[in-house]
Amino acid sequence: MPEARIIPIAGNEPSAQGGVTPLRGGTEHTPKDAPRLKAGGGSARTKPRAKRPEPEAEAEVESPAESFAPLPGSDYEQPDWDERVARGLRFLRRRVTGDYEIDDFGFDPELTDKVLMEPFRPLYEKWFRVETRGLENVPDTGGALVVANHSGTVAIDSVMTQVALLDHHPARRHLRMLGADLVFQTPFVGEYARKSGSTLASSSDAQALLTGGELVGVWPEGFKGVGKPYSERYKLQRFGRGGFVAAALHARVPIIPTAIVGAEEIYPMLGDARTLARLLGLPYFPLTPTFPWLGPLGMIPLPSKWIIMFGEPIHTEDFPEGSEEDPMLVFNLTDQVRETIQQQLYRVLVQRRSIFF
């Protein structure tokens, strides 16, 4: 910005002696040796005035923008509210006019990033204080299959993994999760799952996503993992028939074994009201230290400390074409993935200081 100059007010120009002449039409200054009068008529002793410094010819004037700028070394940053409001208005306009894209599975990436993930970000950052490790093992581009353990009574571990990859991976990758039929049959939950990128846990859908270069997530334990009792925490259940491995072999993409520690403690499942579960059509009805005894308050998860560890990828590119049709190979590779995740869980559990810190 060009340097500003102070222009003296007319009639108040500096004099040659360094003083100031009276304003035009104003009252002259009293000579400095004249006594000042008290209210009672007597004279008052006054301190001699300090000699007024001569004004400099030029001075830098701080602009309004500079006056509100953060101090050097300060962590404070001005919120760009205008830009935020503008982005919000542009988002609303696109939603109203239909100027946004969804894929064949119903996935809406913009809605997922701007709206659907927002309620879970405070849980991720402040409540569970999730720590991610091994993000460099997840490729920036191309198809890959993230395989993780499942737990927690409520399957929130999958959403936390989704937030980790979207917000903390350098490439901000969307995780396309494979879910059970019950997820898509549940009102509101099924629509939410579709919009956020989930699809049915079927080999055909998995292969289509992986072949299309998507990052796919699968939790092979299913409800057996989510609904297992607290006494069996961090002990992996059966991984099924290995359909996820066959899909990875068909698409020739790497498998990322992933261990999630912390989810087991958010709702410690002490029992299962199986009769009530059958009446409600649920795979289990959990009994925890707080639910259902405390009513809605019992649904608040405990603030356990989470660690999500993405392990080194298991590459499938070197296997010959058609390997997905070999049941023995699929079985062995499934067992290898399961064992790798179990060993990662043990390593992280040993390193963890406590459940909540």
C-alpha positions in Angstrom: 0.0 0.0 0.0 1.5 3.4 -0.9 2.6 5.5 2.1 0.0 7.9 3.4 0.8 11.5 4.3 -0.7 13.4 7.2 -2.3 16.7 5.8 -2.5 19.3 8.6 -5.8 21.0 9.1 -6.1 24.4 7.5 -5.2 27.2 10.0 -3.4 24.7 12.3 -0.1 24.6 10.4 3.2 24.2 12.2 4.9 27.4 12.7 8.6 28.1 12.0 9.3 28.0 15.8 7.8 24.5 16.1 4.6 25.8 17.8 1.0 25.7 16.4 -0.9 28.8 15.3 -4.5 29.2 16.4 -7.3 27.8 14.4 -9.0 30.3 12.2 -11.9 31.9 14.0 -10.8 30.2 17.2 -9.4 31.5 20.5 -5.7 32.2 20.8 -3.7 30.0 23.2 -2.9 31.6 26.5 0.8 32.5 26.9 2.5 29.9 28.9 3.9 32.4 31.5 0.4 33.7 32.3 -1.1 32.4 35.6 -4.2 30.2 35.5 -7.1 31.0 37.8 -8.7 28.7 40.2 -12.4 28.7 40.6 -12.0 30.8 43.7 -10.1 33.5 41.9 -6.6 32.7 43.1 -3.8 31.6 40.9 -2.9 28.0 40.4 0.6 26.6 40.2 1.1 24.8 36.9 3.8 22.5 35.7 5.7 23.9 32.7 4.7 22.3 29.5 7.1 20.0 27.8 8.3 21.3 24.5 6.1 20.0 21.7 8.1 17.9 19.2 8.1 19.0 15.7 5.8 16.9 13.5 7.5 14.7 11.0 7.1 15.5 7.4 5.7 12.0 6.6 4.2 9.3 8.7 2.9 5.8 8.0 -0.8 5.4 8.7 -2.1 2.0 9.5 -5.0 0.8 7.3 -8.1 -0.7 8.8 -7.2 -4.1 7.4 -3.7 -3.9 9.0 -5.1 -2.7 12.4 -7.0 -6.0 12.7 -4.3 -8.3 11.4 -3.0 -10.9 13.8 0.1 -10.1 15.7 3.4 -11.7 14.6 3.7 -15.2 16.1 0.0 -15.2 17.1 -2.1 -18.3 16.6 -5.2 -16.2 16.0 -6.6 -16.2 12.5 -9.5 -14.1 11.3 -12.5 -16.3 10.3 -13.3 -15.6 6.7 -17.1 -15.5 7.3 -17.9 -14.0 4.0 -16.3 -16.9 2.2 -18.0 -19.4 4.4 -21.4 -17.8 3.8 -20.7 -17.7 0.1 -19.8 -21.4 0.0 -22.9 -22.2 2.0 -25.1 -20.3 -0.4 -23.5 -22.0 -3.4 -24.1 -25.4 -1.8 -27.8 -24.6 -1.2 -28.2 -23.3 -4.7 -26.8 -26.5 -6.2 -29.0 -28.6 -4.0 -32.1 -26.7 -5.1 -31.3 -26.7 -8.8 -30.1 -30.3 -8.8 -26.7 -29.3 -10.0 -24.8 -32.1 -8.2 -23.7 -35.6 -9.1 -24.5 -39.1 -7.7 -23.2 -42.4 -8.9 -25.1 -45.6 -9.8 -25.1 -46.7 -6.1 -26.7 -43.4 -4.9 -23.5 -42.0 -3.5 -23.5 -38.2 -3.0 -19.9 -37.1 -2.3 -20.7 -33.4 -1.7 -23.5 -34.1 0.7 -21.4 -36.6 2.5 -18.5 -34.2 3.1 -20.5 -31.1 3.9 -23.5 -32.5 5.8 -23.5 -36.2 6.6 -20.1 -36.4 8.2 -20.5 -33.2 10.3 -22.2 -34.8 13.3 -19.5 -37.4 13.6 -16.5 -35.1 13.4 -16.8 -33.8 17.0 -17.1 -37.5 18.2 -14.0 -38.3 16.2 -11.9 -35.3 17.3 -13.1 -34.5 20.9 -14.9 -37.5 22.3 -13.0 -40.5 21.1 -9.8 -38.5 20.2 -9.1 -40.9 17.4 -5.4 -41.5 16.6 -4.6 -42.8 13.1 -1.5 -44.8 12.2 -0.3 -46.1 8.9 -2.3 -43.8 6.6 0.7 -44.0 4.2 -0.3 -47.7 3.6 -3.6 -46.5 1.9 -2.9 -45.6 -1.7 -3.8 -42.1 -2.9 -5.5 -43.3 -6.0 -6.9 -46.5 -7.5 -8.9 -49.3 -6.0 -8.0 -50.9 -2.6 -9.9 -52.9 0.0 -9.8 -51.9 3.7 -10.6 -54.9 5.9 -11.1 -54.2 9.7 -12.3 -55.8 12.9 -15.9 -55.0 13.9 -17.1 -54.2 17.5 -18.8 -51.7 19.8 -22.4 -53.0 20.1 -23.3 -50.1 17.8 -21.4 -50.2 14.5 -19.9 -46.7 14.8 -16.4 -48.0 14.1 -17.1 -48.0 10.4 -18.1 -44.4 10.4 -15.0 -43.4 12.4 -12.9 -45.1 9.8 -14.7 -43.2 7.1 -14.0 -39.9 8.8 -10.3 -40.8 9.3 -9.8 -41.4 5.6 -11.9 -38.4 4.4 -10.4 -35.8 6.8 -6.9 -37.1 7.5 -5.7 -39.0 4.5 -3.6 -36.8 2.2 -5.8 -37.6 -0.8 -9.1 -37.2 1.3 -10.4 -40.5 0.1 -14.1 -41.5 0.4 -14.5 -45.0 1.9 -17.2 -47.0 0.2 -18.5 -49.3 2.9 -20.1 -52.7 2.4 -23.1 -53.2 4.7 -25.5 -56.0 5.7 -29.1 -56.2 4.4 -30.4 -55.0 7.8 -28.7 -51.7 7.4 -30.5 -50.9 4.2 -33.9 -52.2 5.5 -33.8 -49.9 8.4 -35.8 -46.6 7.8 -33.6 -43.5 7.5 -30.4 -45.5 8.2 -30.6 -47.2 4.8 -31.1 -43.9 3.0 -28.2 -42.3 4.9 -26.0 -45.3 4.1 -26.7 -45.0 0.4 -26.1 -41.3 0.3 -22.8 -41.7 2.2 -21.4 -44.3 -0.2 -22.3 -47.6 1.3 -23.8 -50.5 -0.6 -24.7 -54.1 -0.1 -22.0 -56.5 1.0 -22.2 -58.5 -2.2 -19.3 -59.7 -4.5 -20.8 -58.0 -7.5 -21.1 -54.6 -5.9 -17.6 -54.9 -4.3 -16.0 -55.9 -7.6 -17.7 -53.0 -9.5 -16.4 -50.5 -6.9 -12.9 -51.9 -6.8 -12.6 -52.1 -10.5 -13.8 -48.5 -10.8 -10.9 -47.4 -8.6 -12.8 -46.9 -5.4 -11.5 -47.4 -1.8 -13.8 -50.0 -0.3 -14.3 -50.9 3.3 -15.5 -54.3 4.7 -16.0 -55.6 8.2 -16.2 -59.4 7.7 -17.2 -60.2 11.3 -20.6 -58.6 10.7 -23.1 -58.7 13.6 -21.1 -61.5 15.3 -18.3 -59.0 15.9 -20.5 -56.0 16.8 -22.7 -58.0 19.2 -20.1 -60.1 21.0 -19.9 -59.9 24.8 -17.4 -57.7 26.5 -15.6 -60.8 27.8 -14.5 -61.6 24.2 -13.3 -58.2 23.3 -10.6 -57.9 20.7 -10.9 -61.6 19.8 -11.8 -61.8 16.1 -14.8 -63.8 15.1 -15.1 -65.9 12.0 -14.6 -64.0 8.7 -17.2 -65.8 6.6 -16.4 -67.5 3.3 -13.9 -64.9 2.1 -16.0 -63.2 -0.5 -14.1 -59.9 0.1 -10.8 -61.7 -0.8 -12.3 -63.0 -4.0 -13.4 -59.5 -5.0 -9.9 -58.1 -4.4 -8.4 -60.9 -6.4 -10.8 -60.3 -9.3 -10.0 -56.5 -9.3 -6.3 -57.1 -8.6 -6.2 -54.5 -5.8 -4.3 -54.4 -2.5 -5.9 -55.5 0.8 -5.3 -53.2 3.8 -5.6 -55.0 7.1 -6.9 -52.5 9.6 -7.1 -52.8 13.4 -9.5 -50.6 15.4 -8.8 -50.3 19.2 -11.2 -48.4 21.5 -14.6 -49.3 20.0 -15.0 -52.3 22.3 -15.3 -50.1 25.3 -17.9 -47.5 24.2 -20.9 -49.8 25.1 -19.5 -52.8 27.2 -22.0 -55.5 26.3 -22.6 -57.6 29.5 -25.7 -59.5 28.3 -28.1 -60.1 25.4 -31.9 -60.1 25.8 -32.4 -62.6 23.0 -36.2 -62.9 23.4 -36.7 -59.2 23.1 -34.3 -59.1 20.2 -36.4 -61.7 18.3 -39.6 -59.8 19.0 -37.9 -56.6 17.5 -36.3 -58.5 14.6 -32.8 -57.6 15.8 -29.7 -59.8 15.8 -29.2 -59.0 19.5 -30.5 -56.6 22.2 -27.6 -55.4 24.3 -27.5 -55.0 28.0 -24.7 -52.7 29.1 -23.9 -51.0 32.4 -26.0 -48.0 31.4 -28.5 -49.3 28.8 -31.5 -49.7 29.2 -31.3 -48.8 32.9 -30.6 -45.1 32.3 -33.0 -44.7 29.4 -31.8 -42.3 26.7 -28.8 -41.4 28.8 -27.6 -45.0 28.5 -27.1 -44.5 24.8 -24.3 -42.0 25.3 -21.0 -43.9 24.5 -18.2 -43.9 26.9 -15.3 -41.7 25.9 -12.7 -44.4 25.2 -9.4 -43.5 23.5 -9.4 -44.9 19.9 -6.5 -46.0 17.7 -7.0 -46.9 14.0 -4.0 -48.7 12.5 -3.8 -49.3 8.8 -1.4 -52.1 8.2 0.9 -52.9 5.3 -1.0 -53.9 2.2 -1.3 -57.5 1.0 -0.8 -57.3 -2.7 -2.9 -59.4 -5.1 -1.5 -58.2 -8.4 1.0 -61.1 -8.5 -1.6 -63.8 -8.4 -2.6 -65.2 -11.8 -5.9 -64.3 -13.4 -8.8 -66.3 -12.3 -7.4 -66.8 -8.8 -10.7 -65.8 -7.3 -12.1 -69.1 -8.5 -9.6 -71.1 -6.4 -11.3 -71.9 -3.1 -8.1 -73.0 -1.3 -6.3 -69.8 -2.3 -9.2 -67.7 -1.2 -9.4 -69.5 2.2 -5.7 -69.2 2.8 -5.6 -65.5 2.0 -8.7 -64.8 4.1 -7.0 -66.5 7.1 -3.8 -64.5 6.4 -5.8 -61.2 6.6 -7.6 -62.3 9.7 -4.4 -63.3 11.5 -2.7 -60.0 10.4 -5.5 -57.9 11.9 -5.4 -60.0 15.2 -1.7 -59.5 15.6 -2.1 -55.7 14.9 -4.8 -55.6 17.7 -2.4 -57.3 20.2 0.4 -54.8 19.3 -1.8 -51.7 19.7 -3.3 -53.0 23.0 0.1 -53.5 24.5 1.1 -50.0 23.5 -2.2 -48.4 24.8 -1.7 -46.8 28.2 -5.3 -47.1 29.4 -8.9 -47.4 28.0 -9.6 -43.7 28.3 -6.2 -42.1 27.8 
